[in-house]
Amino acid sequence: MIEKVPYRIVMAIAVVLIAVFAMALGVGFTERDLKPHGGVLEYTYYALSLFVIGGVDLGTPQGGPIWARAGLWIAYFAAPVLTVSAILDAIFRVFSTEKFRLRHARNHIVIVGDEKLAEMLLRRLREFDTRALVVLVVDSSVSQYRLAQLRKQYGVLALVSDVIDDYVFERISIRRASRVLILGEESLSGFGLAHTMLQRNPALAGNITVHCMKLRFMRAMGTTSQGGAINTFNTYQLAARRMVEQEIEPLLDKQHDSAVIVLAGFGPFGQSILERLQDTAAGRIEAIAVLSDDVERRLLVTREQVAISTEIELHSFQGDISHPQVWSDLNDELPIDSPRNIFVMSTDRSEDNLRTALWLRRQTNAAIIARTRDALPFVREVGVHDDIAVVNTLELAGYAIPRDWLLAKAGAGGAMPPREELSSLN
């Protein structure tokens, strides 16, 4: 298949043909004599000389048919314009390449790691600042097509590297960066990378944020000497905070009696919901029921990190949410069809959450919230049709992350957000 010819080449060929044709019809020059029957090579030579900035002192067109002379005049002006435009285009291309912009980046934001989480943060960042220079570092598992999408949609400079070493630090100009977000799945590696970056750019203290996959590890790191220099966040914890504020608290405000919250799934997301509820809505909740196939161990882990309030009755039910027996056990103690119930399907299995939510809708008119991994329009439409609130953890987390953790500073360095804003995150 023949590739599309650049328009500038087509125009240049047209200019040469017009000039050669005009000379062949008898149009000459005031400062240069053409042979009476000059050959094509001579005409082509003079036509090409029109593209040279400054020309070859041919003089002005004379003689020949007036329309041919007019054509040569057009070539006189078109040729140098094409030359200048090509030179300017080449200059712009050199100065706009990622390599050049990376080398001269200043006061920029560096995002390292998970591509989906990075896109969520980029979407949030662009709501605040559409012009901030962002350098995105991802591993080779991300396709070139996906990188092209991120470049076009969010205006980032993308760098592919499986190893973050001194060479990469130089390429992303870490010494001149004003903010860093590390989004890898390995929490300890993320803290190690943050520590190395702080050594190379101490002004990043308070402006470097690490995504921590495990809540227990994140809380433990908050007590270390590096805790004040590195911000930490967990997507489940941020998502839980946002969901409680946006979905559960409005439901509690509408109820006249104290509510019963059913957490179907008690992984990091469910544990974070419990923590947030007892901090902000304990007086409006009578009981919380927890359903999980490993419920006792998970409750022990939660109690190890968080003091569970005695103001709220806590019920636990052993079993997977897909097993009918666990719902039968729940119904014996806390009737499923009670209008006081608020059901939260919080496992990491989107299909089970949605299926169980649809089953519950046939049993009760109580409020139901279902968590999904992806924000699919189809799932949202199902939720609207069956009066089920569908939430996505990445979207929730994106709108809960502190704004100051995303924006570049006027100069590298800066203070952390107020401690009260961080108290629920670390």
C-alpha positions in Angstrom: 0.0 0.0 0.0 1.4 3.4 -1.0 1.8 5.8 1.9 0.4 9.3 1.7 2.9 11.8 0.2 3.5 14.8 2.5 1.8 17.9 1.2 5.0 20.0 1.2 6.7 17.5 -1.3 3.6 17.7 -3.6 3.7 21.5 -3.5 7.5 21.6 -4.2 7.1 19.3 -7.2 4.2 21.5 -8.5 6.4 24.6 -8.2 9.3 23.0 -10.1 6.9 21.9 -12.9 5.4 25.3 -13.2 8.8 27.0 -13.4 10.1 24.5 -16.0 7.0 24.7 -18.1 7.2 28.6 -18.0 10.8 28.6 -19.2 10.1 26.0 -21.9 7.4 28.4 -23.2 10.0 31.2 -23.6 9.9 33.0 -20.2 13.4 34.2 -19.4 15.3 36.2 -16.7 16.5 39.8 -16.7 19.9 38.8 -15.2 20.5 35.4 -16.8 20.3 34.4 -20.5 18.7 31.1 -21.3 19.8 29.1 -24.3 17.3 29.5 -27.2 16.5 25.8 -26.9 17.6 25.1 -23.4 17.3 21.5 -22.2 15.2 20.2 -19.4 18.2 19.9 -17.1 19.0 23.6 -17.5 15.4 24.6 -16.8 15.2 22.2 -13.8 18.5 23.6 -12.4 17.1 27.1 -12.4 13.8 26.0 -11.0 15.5 24.3 -8.1 17.6 27.3 -7.5 14.4 29.2 -6.6 14.2 27.2 -3.3 17.6 28.5 -2.2 17.1 31.3 0.3 18.9 34.3 -1.3 18.5 32.7 -4.7 21.1 32.7 -7.5 20.5 36.2 -8.8 18.4 35.3 -11.8 16.6 38.6 -11.9 12.9 38.8 -12.6 10.9 36.9 -15.2 10.6 38.5 -18.7 9.2 37.6 -22.1 7.0 34.7 -23.0 3.3 34.4 -22.7 1.9 36.6 -19.9 0.2 33.7 -18.2 3.4 31.7 -18.3 5.3 34.6 -16.8 2.6 34.9 -14.1 3.2 31.2 -13.3 6.9 31.8 -12.9 6.2 34.7 -10.6 4.1 32.4 -8.4 7.1 29.9 -8.3 9.4 32.8 -7.3 7.3 33.4 -4.1 6.2 29.9 -3.4 9.6 28.2 -3.5 11.3 30.2 -0.7 8.1 30.1 1.4 8.2 26.3 1.2 11.9 26.3 2.1 11.3 28.6 5.2 8.3 26.5 6.3 10.4 23.3 6.1 13.2 24.8 8.1 10.8 26.1 10.8 9.0 22.8 10.9 12.3 21.0 11.5 13.2 23.4 14.3 9.9 23.0 16.0 10.2 19.2 15.7 13.6 19.2 17.4 12.4 21.4 20.3 9.2 19.5 20.7 10.6 16.0 20.9 10.2 14.1 24.1 13.9 13.7 24.4 14.5 17.4 24.3 11.6 18.3 26.6 12.7 15.7 29.1 16.3 17.0 29.1 15.1 20.5 29.9 12.1 19.7 32.2 11.8 21.9 35.3 9.2 22.0 38.1 7.5 19.0 36.6 5.5 16.1 38.0 6.8 12.6 37.8 4.4 9.6 37.9 5.9 6.1 38.1 4.1 2.8 37.9 0.7 1.3 37.4 -0.9 2.6 34.1 -4.5 2.4 35.2 -3.9 4.2 38.5 -1.7 6.8 36.7 -4.6 7.5 34.3 -7.0 8.0 37.2 -4.6 10.5 38.8 -3.9 12.2 35.4 -7.7 12.7 34.9 -7.9 14.3 38.3 -4.8 16.4 37.8 -6.1 17.8 34.5 -9.2 19.1 36.2 -7.0 21.4 38.3 -4.1 22.1 35.9 -4.2 21.6 32.2 -0.7 22.9 31.5 1.4 21.1 34.1 4.3 19.2 32.6 3.9 15.5 33.6 6.5 12.8 33.0 5.1 9.3 33.1 7.3 6.3 33.6 5.8 2.8 32.9 7.2 -0.6 32.2 7.3 -2.4 28.9 4.0 -4.2 29.5 2.2 -1.1 28.4 1.6 -1.1 24.7 2.8 1.7 22.4 -0.9 2.3 21.4 -1.8 2.9 25.0 1.1 5.2 25.5 0.1 7.2 22.4 -3.4 7.5 23.9 -2.0 8.9 27.2 0.3 11.3 25.4 -2.6 12.7 23.3 -5.3 12.7 26.0 -3.2 14.1 28.9 -0.2 15.7 27.2 2.3 13.6 29.2 5.9 12.8 28.3 6.1 9.0 28.4 9.2 6.9 29.2 9.3 3.1 29.1 11.7 1.5 31.5 11.5 -1.7 33.6 14.3 -0.6 35.9 14.5 2.8 37.6 18.2 3.6 37.9 20.6 6.6 37.7 20.2 6.7 33.9 16.4 7.0 34.2 16.8 9.6 37.0 18.8 11.7 34.6 16.4 11.3 31.8 13.4 12.4 33.9 15.4 15.2 35.5 14.5 14.1 39.0 16.7 16.8 40.5 14.4 19.5 39.0 11.1 17.8 39.7 8.6 19.4 42.1 6.4 16.4 42.8 6.5 12.6 42.5 3.8 9.9 42.6 5.0 6.3 42.8 2.2 3.9 42.0 3.8 0.5 41.8 2.3 -2.7 43.2 5.3 -3.5 45.4 4.9 -1.3 48.5 8.4 -1.8 49.9 10.0 -1.1 46.4 8.0 2.0 46.2 9.3 3.3 49.5 12.8 2.4 48.5 12.4 4.3 45.2 11.0 7.3 47.1 14.0 7.2 49.5 16.5 7.2 46.6 14.7 10.1 44.9 14.8 12.1 48.2 18.5 11.6 48.3 18.9 13.1 44.8 16.4 15.9 45.4 15.9 16.7 49.1 13.4 19.4 48.1 10.9 16.6 47.3 10.4 16.0 51.0 6.6 16.3 51.6 6.0 16.3 47.9 6.6 12.6 47.1 3.6 10.2 47.4 3.7 6.4 47.4 0.8 4.1 46.7 0.8 1.4 49.3 -1.1 -1.8 48.3 -1.3 -3.2 51.9 -3.0 -1.1 54.6 -1.1 -2.8 57.5 2.3 -2.0 55.9 1.2 1.6 55.1 0.2 2.2 58.7 3.5 0.7 59.9 5.5 2.9 57.6 3.7 6.0 58.9 5.5 5.6 62.2 9.1 5.5 60.7 11.5 8.3 60.4 10.6 8.7 56.7 6.9 9.0 57.5 7.0 12.8 57.5 8.8 13.1 54.2 6.7 10.6 52.2 3.0 10.8 51.8 1.2 7.4 51.5 -2.2 6.4 50.2 -4.2 3.3 49.5 -6.8 3.3 46.8 -9.2 1.2 48.9 -9.0 3.5 51.8 -9.5 6.6 49.6 -12.3 5.0 47.8 -14.0 4.0 51.1 -13.8 7.5 52.4 -15.3 8.9 49.2 -18.1 6.2 49.1 -19.1 6.8 52.7 -19.3 10.5 52.0 -21.2 10.3 48.7 -23.3 7.2 49.0 -23.8 6.0 52.6 -24.0 9.2 54.7 -26.9 10.7 52.5 -28.8 7.4 53.0 -28.2 7.7 56.8 -29.5 11.3 56.7 -32.8 10.1 55.2 -33.5 7.4 57.7 -35.4 8.0 60.9 -34.1 5.0 62.7 -30.5 3.8 63.2 -29.3 1.9 60.2 -27.9 -1.6 59.8 -24.9 -1.8 57.4 -24.2 -5.1 55.8 -20.6 -5.4 54.4 -20.6 -8.4 52.0 -16.9 -8.8 51.6 -14.3 -7.8 54.1 -11.0 -7.3 52.3 -9.1 -4.0 52.4 -12.1 -2.1 50.9 -14.6 -3.5 53.4 -12.2 -2.9 56.3 -11.7 0.7 55.2 -15.5 1.2 55.0 -15.9 -0.1 58.6 -13.1 2.2 59.8 -14.6 5.3 58.1 -18.2 4.5 59.2 -17.2 4.3 62.9 -15.3 7.6 62.6 -18.0 9.6 61.0 -21.4 8.0 61.4 -21.3 5.8 64.6 -24.3 7.7 66.1 -26.5 6.9 63.2 -25.7 3.1 62.9 -27.2 0.4 65.2 -25.2 -2.5 63.8 -22.7 -3.6 61.2 -22.8 -7.1 59.8 -19.6 -8.5 58.1 -19.8 -11.4 55.6 -16.5 -13.0 54.5 -15.1 -16.5 53.9 -12.2 -15.6 56.3 -14.1 -13.3 58.6 -12.5 -14.0 62.0 -8.9 -13.6 60.8 -9.9 -10.4 58.9 -11.5 -8.9 62.0 -8.4 -9.8 64.1 -6.3 -7.9 61.5 -8.6 -5.0 61.6 -8.6 -4.8 65.4 -4.8 -4.9 65.3 -4.7 -1.7 63.4 -7.9 0.1 64.3 -9.8 0.4 67.6 -13.3 -0.8 66.7 -16.0 1.2 68.5 -18.2 -0.5 71.0 -21.0 1.9 70.2 -22.0 -0.2 67.2 -23.0 -3.8 67.3 -20.7 -5.9 65.2 -22.0 -9.2 63.7 -19.8 -11.5 61.7 -20.9 -14.3 59.4 -18.5 -16.9 58.0 -18.9 -17.8 54.3 -18.6 -16.6 50.8 -21.2 -14.1 49.6 -22.1 -16.5 46.8 -23.2 -19.2 49.3 -26.9 -19.1 50.2 -26.1 -20.3 53.7 -24.3 -17.1 54.7 -27.4 -15.1 53.8 -29.7 -17.5 55.6 -27.5 -17.0 58.7 -27.6 -13.3 58.3 -31.4 -13.3 57.9 -31.8 -15.2 61.2 -30.2 -12.4 63.1 -30.8 -9.3 61.0 -33.8 -9.7 58.6 -32.8 -9.0 55.0 -36.0 -7.3 54.1 -35.7 -4.6 56.8 -35.9 -1.1 55.3 -33.2 0.0 57.7 -30.6 -2.1 55.9 -27.9 -0.7 53.7 -26.1 -3.5 51.7 -22.6 -2.9 50.4 -21.2 -5.5 48.0 -17.5 -4.9 48.6 -15.6 -8.0 47.4 -13.0 -7.7 44.6 -15.2 -9.8 42.3 -17.4 -7.5 40.2 -19.6 -10.3 38.8 -20.4 -11.7 42.3 -21.1 -8.2 43.6 -23.5 -7.4 40.8 -25.2 -10.8 40.8 -25.7 -10.7 44.5 -27.0 -7.1 44.4 -29.6 -8.1 41.8 -30.7 -11.1 43.9 -31.0 -8.8 47.0 -33.1 -6.4 45.0 -35.7 -9.2 44.6 -35.7 -9.7 48.3 -35.8 -6.2 49.7 -36.4 -2.5 48.9 -33.4 -1.5 51.1 -30.5 0.5 49.7 -27.9 -1.6 47.8 -24.4 -0.5 46.7 -22.3 -2.7 44.4 -18.6 -2.3 43.8 -17.1 -3.0 40.4 -13.5 -3.0 39.1 -14.3 -1.2 35.9 -16.6 1.8 35.2 -18.5 0.1 32.4 -21.5 2.0 31.0 -23.5 -1.3 30.8 -23.1 -2.0 34.5 -24.1 1.6 35.3 -27.2 1.2 33.2 -28.1 -2.1 35.0 -27.7 -0.2 38.3 -30.0 2.6 37.3 -32.6 0.2 36.0 -32.6 -1.9 39.3 -32.0 1.0 41.7 -28.5 -0.2 42.7 -25.7 2.3 43.3 -22.7 1.1 41.3 -19.3 2.4 42.4 -15.8 2.0 41.0 -12.9 2.0 43.4 -10.4 3.8 41.1 -12.9 6.6 40.3 -13.8 7.0 44.0 -10.1 7.1 45.0 -9.3 9.6 42.2 -11.8 12.2 43.6 -10.6 11.6 47.2 -6.9 12.1 46.8 -5.8 15.4 48.3 -5.4 18.1 45.6 -2.1 19.3 46.9 -0.6 15.9 46.2 -1.1 16.4 42.5 -0.3 20.0 41.8 3.2 21.1 40.9 4.7 23.8 43.2 5.8 27.2 42.0 9.3 25.9 43.0 10.5 22.5 43.9 9.7 21.6 47.5 6.9 22.6 49.7 4.9 21.7 52.8 2.7 18.7 53.3 -1.1 19.1 53.5 -2.5 19.8 57.0 -2.2 16.9 59.4 -5.9 16.8 59.9 -6.4 16.0 56.2 -3.9 13.2 56.5 -5.2 11.6 59.7 -7.6 9.4 57.9 -5.1 8.3 55.3 -2.0 7.3 57.3 
